[in-house]
Amino acid sequence: GVVAKNQKKCKVKVTWKKVPNSLGYQIQYATDKKFKKECKTKTISKNKTTSYTIKSLKKKKTYYVRIRTYKKLGNTYYSGWSSAKKVKINK
């Protein structure tokens, strides 16, 4: 499961469980629950990494965060996205 926790100074820490056999992870976050507007993607290319802090978020906004894994088998294959976690930035 993915956990997204509000940190101080407009940051959110995202943690997840390590997925064996994956090459890395992609984190996507947006203020839009359909991930259409103001959507950003961060690629983490180490399988051992299981947390990432998203910085410079806007106060009083609600963000949606989701994650997927990827592998390379000739081409790059992505898993489906996790269900989105909702985080409100108050601080």
LINCOR-V386010 format. One record per run of one state. SS is the DSSP state (alpha for helix, beta for strand, coil for the rest). FROM is the first residue (numbers start at 0). TO is the last residue. If there is no record, write none. Layout:
# LINCOR-V386010
SS,FROM,TO
SS,FROM,TO
This chain:
# LINCOR-V386010
coil,0,1
beta,2,6
coil,7,9
beta,10,14
coil,15,22
beta,23,29
coil,30,38
beta,39,43
coil,44,49
beta,50,53
coil,54,60
beta,61,71
coil,72,74
beta,75,77
coil,78,83
beta,84,87
coil,88,90
